Amino acid sequence: MAHTDEYPLRRVDQAGGGVASVDDVRAGLAERLRARRPELEEAIIARFRDVGFDPAAGEDAEYIAGARTAVAEAVDYGLMVIEQGDEWFGSIPPAAVAQARRAARNSVSLDRVLLRYNAGHTLVEDFVMQEAERPEFSSESGALRQVLRTQGALLDHFTASIATEYQSELERVALSPELRRTEHVQRLLAGAPIDASELDYEFDAEHLGVIAMGPRAGELVQGLAAELGRQLLIVSRSQETVWAWLGGKRKLATEDLERVLSAREAAGVSLAVGGSEAGVEGWRLTHRQAQAAMLVALRRPRPLTRYADVALLAAVLRDRELARSLVEIHLSPLEEQKDGGAVSRATLRAYFAAGCNAATAAAALGVDRHTVERRLHTVETRIGRLLRTCHAELEVALRLQELGDAGGADGAVAAS
C-alpha cells in the first residue's frame, strides 16, 4: 500500500507520542471493530428489518438460513479492507455470491438486495465513526477520512459484483428448463394463479409439503412418492436440497411416511415436512410449514422433522433477538446455582418429557418424587414464576439451548 507525506509510516509509542500512519490507524480501527463484531452483525441484521425485510413474507428458509453466514463473511471482508486498504480488494465472499444467486432464483428483487447492502454499509460507517471518537483516534481525522473513502469504494465494488452475480443467475435460469420450472413454482407459492398444465400436478387434492436436504435427496423423495402411491411435484433448490409435494385424494398420515422412510436407507438425507393440507392454499400452507420445520432441521439434522412437533420452536427461531431474550428470561436465573443450573435443567427436561408428572420424572432421573418437587420449587423461586404459567416458554428455551444456538436461528433474517 502506498504511503503519502500526509500520513508518514510511523508507529505511535506507548506514551502516545509520534504521528500515527494510515496503517496504524487502519490496524487499530480494525482491531476495535473486530472486538465488536457480534454487536455489529446483530445490528446489521436488525437494520434489515428496518428497511422492510419480513422473514414471514415469502423468502424461503434456505435463503433465510444462508443470511447470517453471508453477513458474517461480508463483515470479515469489510474489516479486512479497513485494515489493508482498497488495493486489497478481491473477489467478494462466497456466501455473498451464493445469496445473490439465491435472491435471483427466489424472485427477491435486485433493488431489495442492494438496499440491504447499502443499509449494512451505512451501519459499518456508523461504527467507524463511533470508534473515531475514542481518544486514541481523536487526532487522526485525516487517516479516518481515508478509511471512510475506502469504505465508499468498497460499497461500489461489492454492489457491482453482487449485481453481476444476480444478473448471471437470472440468465442461467432463463436457459434452464429445470430452473424455469423452479421459478414457476416460486411464483405460484407467492400467490400467482395456478396453471397446473405447466407442472403436470393436480392441485385439487391433499398435499404434504417436503423439503429434503442431503446427498441423493431427490432420489429419496422420488422413492417415497412411488412407495406411498402419491403424485409428486419436485423442484431442485440446490445441489443437495429439493422442494417436493406428495399429492393424492386422501390425507397422507405422517405415520405412513415414517414407516416407509424407516424401511429405506436415508443415507444422510434429512426431511422437513408440513402437515397434510387440501387444495391450492393447502399446497402453499404445507410448504410454509415445511420451511418452518427446516429451520429446526438445519440445526438438528434428523431423518424426519415434522412441523407439528416443532411448530412453536420454529416460530421462535424466526427472530434471533426474541429467541435470545426467551432464553435469558427463563434460563439465565438458573445459571446462578453452584452447578450452573445443570441439575435444574435436567430436572425440567425430565419433567416435561414425563407430561409434567413428578413421579415419572423422578423415576427417569433415579431420584424420589420429593427431590423432583424440591428442585422444581427452586426453579420457580429462581425465575419468579410458577411453572404452570410458563411451561411452554421454558420448554422452548430448553430446546433452543439443546440446538446449541441459544440466540435463535441463523435464518432469522436474510442478508441479500
C-alpha positions as CSV (number, residue, x, y, z in Angstrom):
1,M,0.0,0.0,0.0
2,A,1.3,3.4,-0.9
3,H,2.0,6.0,1.8
4,T,1.8,9.8,1.3
5,D,3.7,12.5,3.1
6,E,0.4,13.5,4.7
7,Y,0.4,10.1,6.6
8,P,4.0,9.1,7.2
9,L,4.7,5.5,8.2
10,R,5.5,5.9,11.9
11,R,4.3,3.9,14.9
12,V,2.9,5.6,17.9
13,D,4.9,4.9,21.0
14,Q,3.2,3.6,24.2
15,A,3.4,7.0,25.8
16,G,1.2,8.4,23.0
17,G,4.0,10.3,21.2
18,G,4.7,10.4,17.5
19,V,2.4,10.5,14.5
20,A,0.3,7.6,13.5
21,S,0.4,6.3,10.0
22,V,-2.6,5.3,7.9
23,D,-1.5,1.7,8.5
24,D,-1.5,2.3,12.3
25,V,-5.0,3.8,12.2
26,R,-6.4,1.1,10.0
27,A,-4.9,-1.6,12.1
28,G,-6.2,-0.1,15.3
29,L,-9.6,0.6,13.9
30,A,-10.0,-2.9,12.5
31,E,-8.9,-4.4,15.9
32,R,-11.5,-2.3,17.7
33,L,-14.2,-3.3,15.3
34,R,-13.3,-7.0,15.4
35,A,-13.8,-6.8,19.2
36,R,-17.4,-5.5,18.5
37,R,-18.1,-7.9,15.6
38,P,-21.0,-9.8,17.3
39,E,-22.6,-6.4,18.1
40,L,-22.0,-5.2,14.5
41,E,-23.5,-8.4,12.9
42,E,-26.6,-8.2,15.1
43,A,-27.0,-4.5,14.3
44,I,-26.9,-5.2,10.6
45,I,-29.5,-8.0,10.9
46,A,-31.7,-5.6,12.9
47,R,-31.2,-2.9,10.2
48,F,-32.5,-5.3,7.5
49,R,-35.8,-5.4,9.4
50,D,-35.9,-1.6,9.5
51,V,-35.6,-1.5,5.7
52,G,-38.6,-3.8,5.2
53,F,-37.5,-7.4,5.5
54,D,-40.1,-9.7,6.9
55,P,-38.9,-13.4,7.1
56,A,-42.5,-14.5,7.0
57,A,-43.3,-12.7,3.7
58,G,-42.3,-15.3,1.3
59,E,-38.5,-15.6,1.2
60,D,-37.7,-19.3,1.6
61,A,-36.0,-20.9,4.6
62,E,-32.9,-21.9,2.8
63,Y,-32.3,-18.4,1.6
64,I,-33.0,-17.0,5.1
65,A,-30.7,-19.6,6.7
66,G,-27.8,-18.5,4.5
67,A,-28.2,-14.9,5.6
68,R,-26.1,-14.9,8.8
69,T,-23.2,-16.7,7.0
70,A,-23.3,-14.0,4.3
71,V,-23.4,-11.2,6.9
72,A,-20.5,-12.7,8.8
73,E,-18.3,-13.2,5.7
74,A,-19.2,-9.7,4.5
75,V,-18.3,-8.2,7.8
76,D,-14.9,-10.1,7.8
77,Y,-14.3,-8.8,4.3
78,G,-15.1,-5.2,5.2
79,L,-12.8,-5.3,8.3
80,M,-10.0,-6.7,6.1
81,V,-10.5,-3.8,3.7
82,I,-10.4,-1.3,6.6
83,E,-7.1,-2.9,7.7
84,Q,-5.5,-3.3,4.2
85,G,-7.0,-0.5,2.1
86,D,-8.7,-0.6,-1.2
87,E,-5.6,-2.0,-3.0
88,W,-6.6,-5.3,-1.3
89,F,-10.0,-5.5,-3.0
90,G,-10.6,-9.0,-4.3
91,S,-13.4,-11.4,-5.0
92,I,-16.4,-10.9,-2.8
93,P,-17.1,-13.6,-0.2
94,P,-18.5,-16.9,-1.5
95,A,-21.5,-16.7,0.9
96,A,-22.5,-13.3,-0.6
97,V,-22.2,-14.7,-4.1
98,A,-24.4,-17.6,-3.1
99,Q,-27.0,-15.3,-1.5
100,A,-27.1,-13.1,-4.7
101,R,-27.8,-16.2,-6.7
102,R,-30.5,-17.4,-4.3
103,A,-32.1,-14.0,-4.4
104,A,-32.4,-14.2,-8.2
105,R,-33.9,-17.7,-8.0
106,N,-36.3,-16.7,-5.3
107,S,-37.6,-13.6,-7.1
108,V,-36.1,-11.2,-4.5
109,S,-35.6,-8.0,-6.4
110,L,-32.1,-6.7,-7.1
111,D,-33.2,-3.4,-5.7
112,R,-34.1,-5.1,-2.4
113,V,-30.8,-6.9,-2.3
114,L,-28.8,-3.7,-2.9
115,L,-30.9,-1.8,-0.4
116,R,-29.8,-4.3,2.3
117,Y,-26.2,-3.9,1.4
118,N,-26.5,-0.1,1.5
119,A,-28.1,-0.4,4.9
120,G,-25.3,-2.6,6.2
121,H,-22.7,-0.3,4.7
122,T,-24.2,2.7,6.5
123,L,-24.2,0.8,9.8
124,V,-20.5,-0.1,9.4
125,E,-19.8,3.6,8.8
126,D,-21.7,4.4,12.0
127,F,-19.5,2.0,13.9
128,V,-16.3,3.5,12.4
129,M,-17.4,7.0,13.5
130,Q,-18.2,5.7,17.0
131,E,-14.6,4.4,17.2
132,A,-13.3,7.6,15.7
133,E,-14.5,9.4,18.8
134,R,-12.1,7.4,21.0
135,P,-9.2,9.4,22.4
136,E,-6.5,7.3,20.5
137,F,-8.1,8.3,17.2
138,S,-9.1,11.9,18.0
139,S,-6.0,13.4,16.3
140,E,-6.2,11.1,13.2
141,S,-9.1,12.7,11.3
142,G,-7.2,12.7,8.0
143,A,-6.5,8.9,8.2
144,L,-10.1,8.3,9.3
145,R,-11.4,10.2,6.3
146,Q,-9.3,8.0,4.1
147,V,-10.8,4.9,5.8
148,L,-14.3,6.2,5.0
149,R,-13.3,6.9,1.4
150,T,-12.2,3.3,1.2
151,Q,-15.5,2.1,2.6
152,G,-17.3,4.0,-0.2
153,A,-15.1,2.4,-2.8
154,L,-15.8,-1.0,-1.2
155,L,-19.6,-0.5,-1.4
156,D,-19.3,0.3,-5.1
157,H,-17.1,-2.8,-5.7
158,F,-19.4,-5.0,-3.6
159,T,-22.7,-3.9,-5.1
160,A,-21.3,-4.1,-8.7
161,S,-20.2,-7.7,-8.0
162,I,-23.5,-8.6,-6.4
163,A,-25.5,-7.1,-9.4
164,T,-23.3,-9.1,-11.8
165,E,-23.8,-12.4,-10.0
166,Y,-27.6,-11.7,-9.7
167,Q,-28.0,-11.0,-13.5
168,S,-25.9,-14.0,-14.4
169,E,-28.1,-16.2,-12.3
170,L,-31.2,-14.8,-14.0
171,E,-29.7,-15.6,-17.4
172,R,-28.9,-19.1,-16.2
173,V,-32.5,-19.6,-15.0
174,A,-33.9,-18.4,-18.4
175,L,-31.7,-21.0,-20.2
176,S,-32.5,-24.0,-18.0
177,P,-35.9,-25.8,-18.2
178,E,-35.5,-27.1,-14.6
179,L,-34.7,-23.7,-13.3
180,R,-37.7,-22.2,-15.2
181,R,-39.9,-24.8,-13.6
182,T,-38.5,-23.9,-10.2
183,E,-39.1,-20.2,-10.8
184,H,-42.7,-21.1,-11.8
185,V,-43.3,-22.9,-8.6
186,Q,-41.8,-19.9,-6.7
187,R,-44.3,-17.6,-8.4
188,L,-47.2,-19.9,-7.5
189,L,-46.1,-20.0,-3.9
190,A,-46.0,-16.2,-3.9
191,G,-49.7,-16.2,-4.9
192,A,-49.7,-16.2,-8.7
193,P,-52.7,-18.0,-10.3
194,I,-52.2,-21.8,-10.6
195,D,-51.7,-23.2,-14.0
196,A,-51.5,-27.0,-13.4
197,S,-50.8,-27.8,-17.1
198,E,-47.2,-26.4,-16.8
199,L,-46.4,-28.6,-13.9
200,D,-48.3,-31.9,-14.5
201,Y,-49.6,-31.9,-10.9
202,E,-53.1,-32.0,-9.5
203,F,-53.6,-29.1,-7.1
204,D,-57.2,-30.0,-6.2
205,A,-56.0,-32.7,-3.8
206,E,-54.4,-33.4,-0.4
207,H,-50.8,-32.3,-0.2
208,L,-47.8,-33.0,2.0
209,G,-45.0,-30.5,1.7
210,V,-41.5,-31.9,1.9
211,I,-38.1,-30.3,1.9
212,A,-35.3,-32.8,1.6
213,M,-31.6,-32.0,2.3
214,G,-28.6,-34.1,1.7
215,P,-26.9,-36.2,-0.9
216,R,-29.4,-38.0,-3.3
217,A,-32.3,-36.1,-1.6
218,G,-34.3,-36.1,-4.9
219,E,-33.8,-39.8,-5.3
220,L,-35.1,-40.5,-1.8
221,V,-38.2,-38.3,-2.3
222,Q,-39.0,-39.9,-5.6
223,G,-38.8,-43.4,-4.0
224,L,-41.0,-42.3,-1.1
225,A,-43.7,-41.0,-3.5
226,A,-43.6,-44.2,-5.5
227,E,-44.0,-46.4,-2.4
228,L,-46.7,-44.3,-1.0
229,G,-48.6,-44.2,-4.3
230,R,-48.6,-40.3,-4.3
231,Q,-48.3,-37.9,-7.2
232,L,-45.0,-36.0,-7.0
233,L,-44.2,-32.4,-7.7
234,I,-40.4,-31.8,-7.1
235,V,-38.0,-29.0,-7.9
236,S,-34.4,-28.7,-7.1
237,R,-33.2,-25.8,-5.0
238,S,-29.5,-26.5,-4.8
239,Q,-27.2,-29.5,-5.4
240,E,-28.4,-31.2,-2.2
241,T,-31.8,-29.6,-1.5
242,V,-35.2,-30.2,-3.1
243,W,-38.7,-29.0,-2.5
244,A,-41.5,-31.5,-3.1
245,W,-45.2,-32.1,-2.6
246,L,-46.8,-35.5,-2.3
247,G,-50.3,-35.3,-3.6
248,G,-53.3,-37.6,-3.5
249,K,-57.1,-37.8,-3.0
250,R,-56.7,-38.7,0.7
251,K,-54.7,-37.3,3.6
252,L,-51.3,-38.7,3.9
253,A,-50.6,-39.6,7.6
254,T,-47.0,-38.8,8.6
255,E,-47.0,-42.2,10.3
256,D,-47.2,-43.8,6.8
257,L,-44.3,-41.5,5.7
258,E,-42.3,-42.6,8.8
259,R,-43.0,-46.2,8.1
260,V,-41.8,-46.1,4.5
261,L,-38.8,-43.9,5.4
262,S,-37.7,-46.2,8.2
263,A,-37.6,-49.1,5.6
264,R,-35.3,-47.1,3.3
265,E,-31.7,-46.2,3.5
266,A,-31.8,-42.4,4.2
267,A,-28.1,-42.1,3.6
268,G,-27.7,-38.7,5.3
269,V,-30.8,-37.1,3.9
270,S,-32.9,-35.0,6.3
271,L,-36.6,-34.4,5.6
272,A,-38.6,-31.4,6.9
273,V,-42.3,-31.9,6.4
274,G,-45.5,-29.9,6.8
275,G,-49.0,-31.2,7.6
276,S,-51.4,-32.7,5.1
277,E,-53.4,-29.8,3.6
278,A,-56.1,-29.6,0.9
279,G,-56.4,-27.5,-2.2
280,V,-54.2,-24.7,-3.6
281,E,-54.0,-22.8,-0.4
282,G,-53.2,-26.1,1.4
283,W,-50.4,-26.7,-1.1
284,R,-48.9,-23.3,-0.2
285,L,-49.5,-23.8,3.5
286,T,-47.9,-27.2,3.9
287,H,-44.8,-25.8,2.1
288,R,-44.6,-22.9,4.6
289,Q,-44.9,-25.4,7.4
290,A,-42.1,-27.5,5.9
291,Q,-40.0,-24.3,5.6
292,A,-40.6,-23.6,9.3
293,A,-39.6,-27.2,10.2
294,M,-36.5,-26.8,8.1
295,L,-35.3,-24.0,10.5
296,V,-35.0,-26.7,13.1
297,A,-33.8,-29.5,10.8
298,L,-30.9,-27.3,9.7
299,R,-29.7,-27.1,13.3
300,R,-30.7,-30.6,14.4
301,P,-30.4,-32.9,11.4
302,R,-32.7,-36.0,11.7
303,P,-34.2,-38.3,9.2
304,L,-37.6,-36.6,9.7
305,T,-38.6,-33.3,11.3
306,R,-42.3,-32.7,11.4
307,Y,-43.8,-29.2,11.7
308,A,-46.4,-30.5,14.1
309,D,-43.6,-31.4,16.5
310,V,-41.6,-28.2,16.3
311,A,-44.1,-25.5,15.4
312,L,-43.5,-23.3,18.5
313,L,-39.8,-23.7,18.4
314,A,-39.7,-22.9,14.6
315,A,-41.7,-19.7,15.2
316,V,-39.3,-18.6,17.9
317,L,-36.3,-19.3,15.6
318,R,-37.5,-16.7,13.1
319,D,-36.5,-13.9,15.4
320,R,-33.0,-14.2,16.9
321,E,-33.4,-11.4,19.4
322,L,-36.7,-12.7,20.8
323,A,-35.2,-16.2,21.0
324,R,-32.2,-14.8,22.9
325,S,-34.4,-12.9,25.3
326,L,-36.6,-16.0,25.9
327,V,-33.5,-18.0,27.0
328,E,-32.2,-15.0,29.0
329,I,-35.5,-14.6,30.9
330,H,-36.2,-18.3,31.7
331,L,-32.8,-20.0,31.9
332,S,-30.3,-17.4,32.9
333,P,-31.5,-17.2,36.6
334,L,-30.7,-20.9,36.9
335,E,-27.1,-20.3,36.0
336,E,-26.5,-18.6,39.3
337,Q,-26.7,-22.0,41.1
338,K,-23.5,-23.7,42.1
339,D,-23.6,-26.2,39.2
340,G,-24.6,-23.5,36.7
341,G,-28.2,-24.8,36.6
342,A,-27.3,-28.2,35.2
343,V,-29.4,-30.2,37.6
344,S,-32.4,-27.8,37.3
345,R,-32.3,-28.0,33.5
346,A,-32.1,-31.8,33.6
347,T,-35.0,-32.0,36.0
348,L,-37.1,-29.7,33.9
349,R,-36.4,-31.7,30.8
350,A,-37.4,-34.9,32.5
351,Y,-40.5,-33.3,34.0
352,F,-41.7,-32.0,30.6
353,A,-40.9,-35.3,28.9
354,A,-43.0,-37.1,31.5
355,G,-46.0,-34.9,30.8
356,C,-45.4,-32.8,33.9
357,N,-45.7,-35.9,36.2
358,A,-43.2,-35.5,39.0
359,A,-43.2,-39.2,39.9
360,T,-42.5,-40.3,36.4
361,A,-39.7,-37.7,36.1
362,A,-38.2,-38.9,39.4
363,A,-38.1,-42.5,38.1
364,A,-36.3,-41.3,34.9
365,L,-33.8,-39.3,36.9
366,G,-33.3,-42.1,39.5
367,V,-34.4,-39.9,42.5
368,D,-37.5,-39.8,44.6
369,R,-40.6,-37.7,43.8
370,H,-39.9,-35.2,46.7
371,T,-36.5,-34.4,45.3
372,V,-38.0,-33.5,41.9
373,E,-40.6,-31.4,43.6
374,R,-38.0,-29.5,45.6
375,R,-35.9,-28.9,42.5
376,L,-39.0,-27.6,40.6
377,H,-39.8,-25.3,43.5
378,T,-36.3,-24.0,43.4
379,V,-36.7,-23.3,39.7
380,E,-39.9,-21.4,40.4
381,T,-38.2,-19.3,43.1
382,R,-35.2,-18.5,40.8
383,I,-37.3,-17.4,37.8
384,G,-40.0,-15.8,39.9
385,R,-42.9,-17.6,38.2
386,L,-45.0,-20.8,38.7
387,L,-44.1,-23.5,36.2
388,R,-47.7,-23.8,35.1
389,T,-47.7,-20.2,33.9
390,C,-44.6,-20.6,31.8
391,H,-44.5,-24.2,30.8
392,A,-44.3,-23.6,27.1
393,E,-41.7,-20.8,27.3
394,L,-39.4,-22.9,29.5
395,E,-39.7,-25.9,27.2
396,V,-38.9,-23.9,24.1
397,A,-35.9,-22.2,25.9
398,L,-34.5,-25.6,26.8
399,R,-34.9,-26.8,23.2
400,L,-33.1,-23.7,21.9
401,Q,-30.3,-24.5,24.2
402,E,-30.2,-28.1,23.0
403,L,-29.8,-26.8,19.5
404,G,-26.6,-25.1,20.5
405,D,-27.9,-21.7,19.5
406,A,-29.5,-20.0,22.5
407,G,-29.6,-16.9,20.5
408,G,-32.1,-18.3,18.0
409,A,-31.6,-19.1,14.3
410,D,-29.1,-18.0,11.6
411,G,-32.2,-17.9,9.4
412,A,-33.9,-15.1,11.4
413,V,-33.4,-12.7,8.5
414,A,-31.9,-12.6,5.1
415,A,-28.8,-10.7,4.1
416,S,-29.3,-10.5,0.4
